[in-house]
Amino acid sequence: MNTNTFRILSQSTLLASSIALLSACGGGGSSSDPAPSNQGSASFAVTDAPVDDVRQVQVTFYRIAIKPADGEPINFDLDTPVTIENLLALTGGDSEEVLPQSNVPAGEYEWVRLYITGGHPDSFVEENNGSQLDLFIPGQQNGNGNNERWLHLNSGFTIAAGGQSNFTIDFVLRKALTKPANQSHYLLRPSLRLLNNIDVGTIAGTVDDALINDPSCSNDPVNETGSSVYLYNDDVLPEDIFEPEGEASDEFAAQRPVTSTEVKQNLDTGAWEYTLGFVAEGDYTVAFTCQSSDDLISSDDDISFVQPTAVSVQAGQESNVDFSATSTGPEQETTPQ
């Protein structure tokens, strides 16, 4: 993990006392600094829901900003930018820290912004053919790739007084990563989920070989692409990923996936396995497809799903759902993590 020092830039009188307290502790607000009674602390890490048609997505962060409900944004400028060499490696329960534990005023917060340095060599996408193309936040591609742009996550959260919070931001790349037609760059759109690690669990299981190798599949088992498990809100009929730009609504919006994960073969056992990490506590539906390589965000695709199954997630627990070719409905099992 990258460990960075940083400075807090205050934009309101409300935060002046916070800066003074941080300076008194040596400036940095690391996890070893005591949090005053009117403060808490928070860290932010990133994880990823992968895509099939690229093999590397490198992203460089230089700032994180959070917005108190009753104050001006607080900016954390990283003295050394944090480079995630490959978001695709951060799947299942894996994550990488961008901002270490930092003292902030306790209270309610409205949003998080991630500031990214666009373009090669800081941020780029490597396609399966080895080509490395610039990766930008929308708007950066029209000028200097380093001009100030951010990914905005409009998700409220709470920092408890005297408490320590650990947040994970999930990049849902199947929704977020797009390549404009006839262009030689990629865009990273703000398709993100903010999760408090204390409130999340995991869904994991296996997929029968017969489902991976069904004649209807468009996957590539040799390269382990095109087989995925999709996560949906509770009690829905699964639909593909589709987010048409410029359209205010989608009649199937409630049936679109929350996130997804690839199914990979365990080289020791030969079993096909998946893990959906950082799932907020609650009730969901999971479904398997061996046609995820045909699922394009820009079109409403006819993707077939197998055995949509209800599953409950409890914080700190792992819920098991196996997809069997001979089963009419996978059974769920919950175990402590």
C-alpha positions as semicolon CSV with decimal commas, in nm:
position;residue;x (nm);y (nm);z (nm)
1;M;0,000;0,000;0,000
2;N;0,107;0,355;-0,064
3;T;0,171;0,565;0,249
4;N;0,156;0,938;0,197
5;T;0,184;1,255;0,395
6;F;-0,063;1,527;0,315
7;R;-0,182;1,870;0,410
8;I;-0,534;1,989;0,482
9;L;-0,648;2,303;0,305
10;S;-0,928;2,475;0,493
11;Q;-1,178;2,701;0,324
12;S;-1,386;2,811;0,619
13;T;-1,352;2,946;0,972
14;L;-1,526;2,631;1,095
15;L;-1,215;2,424;1,020
16;A;-0,950;2,664;1,152
17;S;-0,937;2,496;1,489
18;S;-0,897;2,157;1,322
19;I;-0,586;2,274;1,138
20;A;-0,438;2,410;1,459
21;L;-0,494;2,080;1,631
22;L;-0,336;1,889;1,344
23;S;-0,033;2,116;1,350
24;A;0,004;2,064;1,724
25;C;0,022;1,688;1,661
26;G;0,291;1,725;1,396
27;G;0,066;1,810;1,099
28;G;-0,042;1,492;0,904
29;G;-0,329;1,357;1,106
30;S;-0,203;0,999;1,085
31;S;-0,369;0,709;1,264
32;S;-0,127;0,754;1,556
33;D;-0,252;1,108;1,627
34;P;-0,520;1,135;1,898
35;A;-0,853;1,269;1,770
36;P;-1,001;1,555;1,979
37;S;-1,354;1,517;2,112
38;N;-1,503;1,720;1,825
39;Q;-1,318;1,516;1,566
40;G;-1,305;1,170;1,422
41;S;-1,080;1,016;1,163
42;A;-1,131;0,851;0,826
43;S;-0,938;0,661;0,563
44;F;-1,030;0,596;0,200
45;A;-0,931;0,299;-0,015
46;V;-1,038;0,185;-0,361
47;T;-1,153;-0,146;-0,506
48;D;-1,289;-0,249;-0,845
49;A;-1,561;-0,440;-1,028
50;P;-1,371;-0,555;-1,339
51;V;-1,427;-0,551;-1,715
52;D;-1,347;-0,814;-1,976
53;D;-1,183;-0,639;-2,270
54;V;-0,876;-0,467;-2,118
55;R;-0,591;-0,599;-1,907
56;Q;-0,469;-0,294;-1,716
57;V;-0,629;0,026;-1,585
58;Q;-0,379;0,255;-1,415
59;V;-0,511;0,557;-1,224
60;T;-0,319;0,830;-1,038
61;F;-0,487;1,026;-0,758
62;Y;-0,353;1,360;-0,633
63;R;-0,633;1,485;-0,407
64;I;-0,941;1,371;-0,217
65;A;-1,207;1,619;-0,105
66;I;-1,498;1,563;0,134
67;K;-1,787;1,802;0,195
68;P;-1,932;1,856;0,546
69;A;-2,308;1,911;0,547
70;D;-2,260;2,245;0,724
71;G;-1,926;2,365;0,592
72;E;-1,692;2,414;0,300
73;P;-1,513;2,120;0,134
74;I;-1,202;1,981;0,302
75;N;-0,921;1,904;0,057
76;F;-0,654;1,642;0,121
77;D;-0,370;1,715;-0,123
78;L;-0,133;1,419;-0,148
79;D;0,230;1,534;-0,139
80;T;0,311;1,219;-0,335
81;P;0,030;1,122;-0,576
82;V;-0,101;0,770;-0,528
83;T;-0,082;0,550;-0,837
84;I;-0,294;0,236;-0,852
85;E;-0,104;0,037;-1,113
86;N;-0,397;-0,184;-1,204
87;L;-0,751;-0,138;-1,076
88;L;-0,836;-0,475;-1,229
89;A;-0,626;-0,646;-0,962
90;L;-0,844;-0,503;-0,684
91;T;-1,139;-0,740;-0,707
92;G;-1,337;-0,942;-0,457
93;G;-1,220;-0,838;-0,112
94;D;-0,900;-0,663;-0,223
95;S;-0,848;-0,286;-0,196
96;E;-0,565;-0,033;-0,189
97;E;-0,544;0,270;0,037
98;V;-0,538;0,617;-0,119
99;L;-0,576;0,831;0,195
100;P;-0,454;0,696;0,534
101;Q;-0,634;0,768;0,860
102;S;-0,678;1,145;0,882
103;N;-0,835;1,365;1,148
104;V;-1,147;1,551;1,032
105;P;-1,432;1,729;1,209
106;A;-1,702;1,489;1,331
107;G;-2,043;1,514;1,171
108;E;-2,243;1,447;0,857
109;Y;-2,081;1,465;0,512
110;E;-2,247;1,503;0,173
111;W;-1,998;1,388;-0,088
112;V;-1,650;1,267;-0,184
113;R;-1,442;1,381;-0,483
114;L;-1,145;1,197;-0,630
115;Y;-0,903;1,414;-0,828
116;I;-0,715;1,223;-1,098
117;T;-0,417;1,313;-1,315
118;G;-0,531;1,223;-1,666
119;G;-0,332;1,073;-1,949
120;H;-0,021;0,860;-1,994
121;P;0,203;0,790;-1,804
122;D;-0,012;0,869;-1,496
123;S;-0,346;0,724;-1,602
124;F;-0,396;0,489;-1,894
125;V;-0,566;0,174;-2,017
126;E;-0,381;-0,119;-2,167
127;E;-0,593;-0,314;-2,412
128;N;-0,564;-0,687;-2,470
129;N;-0,349;-0,624;-2,779
130;G;-0,090;-0,437;-2,569
131;S;-0,184;-0,085;-2,681
132;Q;-0,170;0,175;-2,402
133;L;-0,425;0,455;-2,442
134;D;-0,474;0,770;-2,234
135;L;-0,735;0,759;-1,959
136;F;-0,912;1,086;-1,877
137;I;-1,190;1,218;-1,661
138;P;-1,452;1,361;-1,902
139;G;-1,335;1,709;-2,000
140;Q;-0,961;1,642;-1,961
141;Q;-0,934;1,502;-2,314
142;N;-1,021;1,842;-2,463
143;G;-0,712;2,018;-2,330
144;N;-0,429;1,962;-2,090
145;G;-0,475;1,614;-1,946
146;N;-0,368;1,741;-1,606
147;N;-0,633;2,013;-1,585
148;E;-0,840;1,986;-1,270
149;R;-1,117;1,730;-1,301
150;W;-1,268;1,494;-1,050
151;L;-1,499;1,200;-0,999
152;H;-1,789;1,308;-0,780
153;L;-1,958;1,058;-0,549
154;N;-2,277;1,210;-0,411
155;S;-2,312;0,973;-0,117
156;G;-2,362;1,089;0,240
157;F;-2,165;0,945;0,531
158;T;-2,098;1,012;0,898
159;I;-1,775;1,068;1,090
160;A;-1,833;0,984;1,458
161;A;-1,674;1,200;1,726
162;G;-1,369;1,020;1,860
163;G;-1,428;0,734;1,616
164;Q;-1,225;0,586;1,333
165;S;-1,394;0,512;1,000
166;N;-1,257;0,316;0,705
167;F;-1,427;0,373;0,372
168;T;-1,386;0,186;0,044
169;I;-1,477;0,337;-0,293
170;D;-1,579;0,078;-0,548
171;F;-1,501;0,159;-0,912
172;V;-1,772;-0,020;-1,110
173;L;-1,557;-0,029;-1,424
174;R;-1,813;-0,213;-1,635
175;K;-2,021;0,105;-1,604
176;A;-1,745;0,362;-1,560
177;L;-1,491;0,279;-1,831
178;T;-1,587;0,384;-2,184
179;K;-1,406;0,438;-2,513
180;P;-1,567;0,708;-2,729
181;A;-1,632;0,604;-3,090
182;N;-1,342;0,674;-3,328
183;Q;-1,121;0,804;-3,043
184;S;-0,784;0,680;-2,916
185;H;-0,850;0,735;-2,547
186;Y;-1,071;0,607;-2,267
187;L;-1,294;0,801;-2,029
188;L;-1,354;0,720;-1,663
189;R;-1,706;0,820;-1,566
190;P;-1,826;0,863;-1,206
191;S;-1,979;0,520;-1,150
192;L;-1,876;0,466;-0,789
193;R;-2,005;0,320;-0,463
194;L;-1,900;0,444;-0,117
195;L;-1,896;0,178;0,153
196;N;-1,818;0,196;0,522
197;N;-1,613;-0,117;0,591
198;I;-1,788;-0,179;0,922
199;D;-2,118;-0,223;0,737
200;V;-2,011;-0,465;0,463
201;G;-1,998;-0,837;0,405
202;T;-1,900;-1,069;0,120
203;I;-2,078;-1,302;-0,120
204;A;-1,872;-1,590;-0,258
205;G;-1,922;-1,927;-0,422
206;T;-1,853;-2,157;-0,713
207;V;-1,993;-2,201;-1,063
208;D;-2,040;-2,544;-1,219
209;D;-1,812;-2,630;-1,514
210;A;-2,118;-2,712;-1,721
211;L;-2,244;-2,353;-1,687
212;I;-1,904;-2,212;-1,786
213;N;-1,891;-2,434;-2,097
214;D;-2,256;-2,421;-2,202
215;P;-2,302;-2,396;-2,583
216;S;-2,491;-2,067;-2,539
217;C;-2,185;-1,900;-2,380
218;S;-1,990;-1,625;-2,552
219;N;-1,716;-1,632;-2,288
220;D;-1,352;-1,733;-2,324
221;P;-1,273;-1,986;-2,049
222;V;-0,909;-2,015;-2,158
223;N;-0,848;-1,645;-2,088
224;E;-1,105;-1,640;-1,806
225;T;-1,317;-1,362;-1,953
226;G;-1,690;-1,332;-2,012
227;S;-1,811;-1,528;-1,709
228;S;-1,943;-1,306;-1,429
229;V;-2,173;-1,292;-1,130
230;Y;-2,390;-0,980;-1,114
231;L;-2,526;-0,826;-0,794
232;Y;-2,874;-0,669;-0,790
233;N;-3,099;-0,510;-0,536
234;D;-3,347;-0,740;-0,365
235;D;-3,615;-0,929;-0,559
236;V;-3,553;-0,814;-0,916
237;L;-3,539;-0,983;-1,255
238;P;-3,180;-0,931;-1,375
239;E;-3,106;-0,703;-1,668
240;D;-2,779;-0,613;-1,840
241;I;-2,575;-0,300;-1,769
242;F;-2,714;-0,008;-1,969
243;E;-2,666;0,360;-1,892
244;P;-2,769;0,568;-2,194
245;E;-2,612;0,912;-2,186
246;G;-2,847;1,206;-2,203
247;E;-3,153;1,006;-2,102
248;A;-3,323;1,097;-1,777
249;S;-3,465;0,755;-1,702
250;D;-3,458;0,390;-1,795
251;E;-3,765;0,174;-1,748
252;F;-3,543;-0,109;-1,624
253;A;-3,325;0,110;-1,399
254;A;-3,426;-0,076;-1,081
255;Q;-3,324;-0,404;-1,247
256;R;-2,977;-0,294;-1,352
257;P;-2,684;-0,442;-1,155
258;V;-2,527;-0,274;-0,853
259;T;-2,188;-0,426;-0,936
260;S;-2,036;-0,747;-1,073
261;T;-1,732;-0,971;-1,044
262;E;-1,555;-1,213;-1,274
263;V;-1,552;-1,588;-1,226
264;K;-1,196;-1,724;-1,213
265;Q;-1,059;-2,078;-1,203
266;N;-0,878;-2,187;-0,889
267;L;-0,554;-2,336;-1,021
268;D;-0,517;-2,562;-0,717
269;T;-0,864;-2,717;-0,721
270;G;-0,984;-2,650;-1,076
271;A;-1,308;-2,502;-0,940
272;W;-1,457;-2,188;-1,092
273;E;-1,494;-1,934;-0,811
274;Y;-1,613;-1,577;-0,755
275;T;-1,613;-1,323;-0,474
276;L;-1,827;-1,011;-0,442
277;G;-1,653;-0,804;-0,176
278;F;-1,758;-0,485;0,002
279;V;-2,132;-0,552;-0,020
280;A;-2,336;-0,332;0,214
281;E;-2,551;-0,519;0,465
282;G;-2,892;-0,598;0,320
283;D;-3,091;-0,821;0,085
284;Y;-2,985;-0,879;-0,275
285;T;-3,019;-1,099;-0,582
286;V;-2,719;-1,259;-0,754
287;A;-2,716;-1,415;-1,101
288;F;-2,455;-1,580;-1,322
289;T;-2,395;-1,507;-1,690
290;C;-2,139;-1,649;-1,933
291;Q;-2,213;-1,365;-2,178
292;S;-2,076;-1,064;-1,986
293;S;-1,826;-0,988;-2,265
294;D;-2,131;-0,895;-2,476
295;D;-2,262;-0,654;-2,212
296;L;-2,191;-0,301;-2,336
297;I;-2,286;0,000;-2,128
298;S;-2,398;0,198;-2,433
299;S;-2,656;-0,056;-2,554
300;D;-2,942;-0,260;-2,412
301;D;-2,800;-0,607;-2,474
302;D;-2,977;-0,941;-2,471
303;I;-2,777;-1,111;-2,195
304;S;-2,892;-1,443;-2,049
305;F;-2,869;-1,497;-1,673
306;V;-2,871;-1,826;-1,482
307;Q;-3,041;-1,895;-1,149
308;P;-3,120;-1,551;-1,005
309;T;-3,095;-1,615;-0,631
310;A;-3,193;-1,415;-0,323
311;V;-2,914;-1,365;-0,073
312;S;-2,886;-1,174;0,256
313;V;-2,561;-1,005;0,351
314;Q;-2,460;-0,940;0,711
315;A;-2,175;-0,712;0,814
316;G;-1,856;-0,907;0,876
317;Q;-2,004;-1,228;0,734
318;E;-1,952;-1,424;0,413
319;S;-2,265;-1,551;0,237
320;N;-2,213;-1,850;0,007
321;V;-2,410;-1,899;-0,316
322;D;-2,306;-2,177;-0,555
323;F;-2,437;-2,202;-0,910
324;S;-2,495;-2,565;-1,005
325;A;-2,602;-2,697;-1,345
326;T;-2,827;-2,952;-1,174
327;S;-2,983;-2,714;-0,921
328;T;-3,305;-2,520;-0,964
329;G;-3,195;-2,269;-0,698
330;P;-2,858;-2,235;-0,524
331;E;-2,865;-2,264;-0,149
332;Q;-2,730;-1,984;0,069
333;E;-2,499;-2,031;0,363
334;T;-2,359;-1,757;0,588
335;T;-2,034;-1,785;0,781
336;P;-1,820;-1,537;0,981
337;Q;-1,537;-1,374;0,784
